Amino acid sequence: METFKLKKRLAKDKLMLWGVCLFATLTAVPLVAILGEVFLRGYDQLSWSFFTEPTPTAYKAMKAIEAGEPIPGGIANGIVGTMLMLGMATIVAVPIGILCGVYLAENSKSRFAQIVSYLTDLLQGTPSVIIGIVIYIWVVVPMKGYSAIAGSVALFVMMLPLIIRSTEETLKILPASLKEAGLALGGNEARVMLRVQLPAAFGGVFTGVLLAISRVIGETAPLMFTALGCSLIRWSIDKPISAVPLLIWEFFNDPNLQDLIWGASLFLLLFILMLNILAKYIKGTLY
Amino acid sequence: MNDKLYKVLLFIVALIMPIVCGGVVYALVTDAYDAFEHFGFFRFLTSSEWSYTEGAEQYGALPFITGTLMTTLLALVFCIPFSLPVALFVGEYFRDSRIAAVLSTVVDLLAGIPSIIYGLWGFYTLRPIIMALNISPQGSGILTASLVLAIMIIPYASSLSAEFIKMVPNDLKEGAYSLGATRLEVVRNVVFPVAGSGIFSSYVLAIGRALGETMTVTMLIGNTNDMPNSITATGNSMASIIANQFGEADGLRLSSLIAIGLILFLITAIINMVGKIMIKRARIA
């Protein structure tokens, strides 16, 4: 009787172990399925002209489909738009985000810092579609039109909390002796932060910036109400502009352009993957 | 740069957070005001009509609030059987092993995929399966959207849960082992009770994520404005109605959409705040 009970307990234990392994492994299935589908359907669309030519008009695409040819053109307008908006957003978000992170790390006990910290969480948790609405009200309505500026403000607002958090957390795990040694050598706080603490935290901060970029580069909803999209390659910041995720959305909705979906998705995924690997590598070497 | 100037500079830069967040709330409230004034706050929340016939415009948020709650709750139900084993795998059974590192990298990568690509996958792969299984004739609907949402929130739920499972003190577990407990019994009687509130809070944060997911839901939920009457029905979530109609809306309809945005903002803010407070408590305990 006793051995039977023991056997039952051991059997249950084993069942649990196998169950955990099975379901944990199953979680990898969607990743493999998604990456697999995008790679298999996208890789033969990638060509030089895919990156250098703008999106074809629906009419041109329809003609090509009727003639049985591959759709001409590519996603150059989206790549330029993404780079332009992301570049502007990053240039502004990095210094502001780092300084905010420094403030939070240096004053963690003050009341105001706690409020700022709470608001950072609030902004980070805000759905991106709401950021889109708000930037529409802030920028698009007063400027009387969609623009690359509006899109980059939206990306800026989404990147800011991510950079603040990563800077703050990296600075907080630096040993206190580092700062003390700097102060003992006669540097004032600003100098020690700039010359000792921030350089020591460089790996973490840089990783945070890369991850923030990879997080917002695929954002679609906020750009729909701010940058709108455009089928020309454009460098002006006060006019509607396209972005790679916006193009995917456009292709998804236009039956004539559907062939371009997978190439654009593959490009986006590869870019994000590259940023993530780079971030991991830097974290591994510089930390 | 002297210390005083440095401190003042930091303070001024930090002011950007209250300004941005205040600006978000101000913009949403002022632009949603029209809709609330026209329909009444309470009636806007409880009316299920959404029609833009000119002259007889009627907007209510109830179908979309329902759609959001249904997709979120279903996603949570589908997510738990996978995220909990992942958390146990990484945090307890194979903690600090190479294979656990591989699994957490895989799960992290899931978090990095943009929502529009999840939407494409759901549309071109999952939707035909749902149609082939005869679950719903059109394939898209609340069920399809929730299935993909579930995959999307697995990383958020599991990585934080694993962290809390790892924090369970070893001597407690060893005590149970020395009394002859099997691993399952340790997990059930020691790990879950100790890490429970932390695990729970990680699911609260995962809900916060699911509530605001836009593109995936927009591509899969079917986009109808009626009250959903079953889990396979088509519908719209708060985020997806905004994504669908914001570009073409003006006047009262635009204001109504912004009002829905404000409600969504408040719901996610509350859920996230509750989650963060619970995490803080669980960390101290």
Boltz contact constraints between the chains, C-beta under 6 A:
constraints:
  - contact:
      token1: [A, 9]
      token2: [B, 182]
      max_distance: 6.0
  - contact:
      token1: [A, 12]
      token2: [B, 184]
      max_distance: 6.0
  - contact:
      token1: [A, 13]
      token2: [B, 182]
      max_distance: 6.0
  - contact:
      token1: [A, 13]
      token2: [B, 183]
      max_distance: 6.0
  - contact:
      token1: [A, 13]
      token2: [B, 184]
      max_distance: 6.0
  - contact:
      token1: [A, 16]
      token2: [B, 184]
      max_distance: 6.0
  - contact:
      token1: [A, 20]
      token2: [B, 85]
      max_distance: 6.0
  - contact:
      token1: [A, 20]
      token2: [B, 88]
      max_distance: 6.0
  - contact:
      token1: [A, 20]
      token2: [B, 89]
      max_distance: 6.0
  - contact:
      token1: [A, 20]
      token2: [B, 93]
      max_distance: 6.0
  - contact:
      token1: [A, 23]
      token2: [B, 82]
      max_distance: 6.0
  - contact:
      token1: [A, 23]
      token2: [B, 85]
      max_distance: 6.0
  - contact:
      token1: [A, 24]
      token2: [B, 85]
      max_distance: 6.0
  - contact:
      token1: [A, 24]
      token2: [B, 86]
      max_distance: 6.0
  - contact:
      token1: [A, 24]
      token2: [B, 89]
      max_distance: 6.0
  - contact:
      token1: [A, 27]
      token2: [B, 82]
      max_distance: 6.0
  - contact:
      token1: [A, 27]
      token2: [B, 86]
      max_distance: 6.0
  - contact:
      token1: [A, 28]
      token2: [B, 106]
      max_distance: 6.0
  - contact:
      token1: [A, 30]
      token2: [B, 151]
      max_distance: 6.0
  - contact:
      token1: [A, 31]
      token2: [B, 106]
      max_distance: 6.0
  - contact:
      token1: [A, 31]
      token2: [B, 109]
      max_distance: 6.0
  - contact:
      token1: [A, 31]
      token2: [B, 110]
      max_distance: 6.0
  - contact:
      token1: [A, 34]
      token2: [B, 121]
      max_distance: 6.0
  - contact:
      token1: [A, 96]
      token2: [B, 13]
      max_distance: 6.0
  - contact:
      token1: [A, 99]
      token2: [B, 13]
      max_distance: 6.0
  - contact:
      token1: [A, 100]
      token2: [B, 13]
      max_distance: 6.0
  - contact:
      token1: [A, 100]
      token2: [B, 14]
      max_distance: 6.0
  - contact:
      token1: [A, 103]
      token2: [B, 10]
      max_distance: 6.0
  - contact:
      token1: [A, 103]
      token2: [B, 14]
      max_distance: 6.0
  - contact:
      token1: [A, 116]
      token2: [B, 14]
      max_distance: 6.0
  - contact:
      token1: [A, 116]
      token2: [B, 17]
      max_distance: 6.0
  - contact:
      token1: [A, 119]
      token2: [B, 17]
      max_distance: 6.0
  - contact:
      token1: [A, 119]
      token2: [B, 21]
      max_distance: 6.0
  - contact:
      token1: [A, 121]
      token2: [B, 276]
      max_distance: 6.0
  - contact:
      token1: [A, 122]
      token2: [B, 21]
      max_distance: 6.0
  - contact:
      token1: [A, 122]
      token2: [B, 269]
      max_distance: 6.0
  - contact:
      token1: [A, 125]
      token2: [B, 208]
      max_distance: 6.0
  - contact:
      token1: [A, 125]
      token2: [B, 268]
      max_distance: 6.0
  - contact:
      token1: [A, 125]
      token2: [B, 272]
      max_distance: 6.0
  - contact:
      token1: [A, 127]
      token2: [B, 212]
      max_distance: 6.0
  - contact:
      token1: [A, 127]
      token2: [B, 239]
      max_distance: 6.0
  - contact:
      token1: [A, 127]
      token2: [B, 268]
      max_distance: 6.0
  - contact:
      token1: [A, 129]
      token2: [B, 214]
      max_distance: 6.0
  - contact:
      token1: [A, 129]
      token2: [B, 239]
      max_distance: 6.0
  - contact:
      token1: [A, 129]
      token2: [B, 242]
      max_distance: 6.0
  - contact:
      token1: [A, 129]
      token2: [B, 243]
      max_distance: 6.0
  - contact:
      token1: [A, 130]
      token2: [B, 261]
      max_distance: 6.0
  - contact:
      token1: [A, 130]
      token2: [B, 265]
      max_distance: 6.0
  - contact:
      token1: [A, 133]
      token2: [B, 258]
      max_distance: 6.0
  - contact:
      token1: [A, 133]
      token2: [B, 261]
      max_distance: 6.0
  - contact:
      token1: [A, 134]
      token2: [B, 24]
      max_distance: 6.0
  - contact:
      token1: [A, 134]
      token2: [B, 27]
      max_distance: 6.0
  - contact:
      token1: [A, 137]
      token2: [B, 27]
      max_distance: 6.0
  - contact:
      token1: [A, 137]
      token2: [B, 31]
      max_distance: 6.0
  - contact:
      token1: [A, 188]
      token2: [B, 3]
      max_distance: 6.0
  - contact:
      token1: [A, 189]
      token2: [B, 3]
      max_distance: 6.0
  - contact:
      token1: [A, 190]
      token2: [B, 1]
      max_distance: 6.0
  - contact:
      token1: [A, 190]
      token2: [B, 6]
      max_distance: 6.0
  - contact:
      token1: [A, 218]
      token2: [B, 114]
      max_distance: 6.0
  - contact:
      token1: [A, 220]
      token2: [B, 116]
      max_distance: 6.0
  - contact:
      token1: [A, 220]
      token2: [B, 215]
      max_distance: 6.0
  - contact:
      token1: [A, 221]
      token2: [B, 214]
      max_distance: 6.0
  - contact:
      token1: [A, 221]
      token2: [B, 215]
      max_distance: 6.0
  - contact:
      token1: [A, 221]
      token2: [B, 243]
      max_distance: 6.0
  - contact:
      token1: [A, 225]
      token2: [B, 246]
      max_distance: 6.0
  - contact:
      token1: [A, 245]
      token2: [B, 116]
      max_distance: 6.0
  - contact:
      token1: [A, 248]
      token2: [B, 116]
      max_distance: 6.0
  - contact:
      token1: [A, 265]
      token2: [B, 117]
      max_distance: 6.0
  - contact:
      token1: [A, 272]
      token2: [B, 112]
      max_distance: 6.0
  - contact:
      token1: [A, 276]
      token2: [B, 112]
      max_distance: 6.0
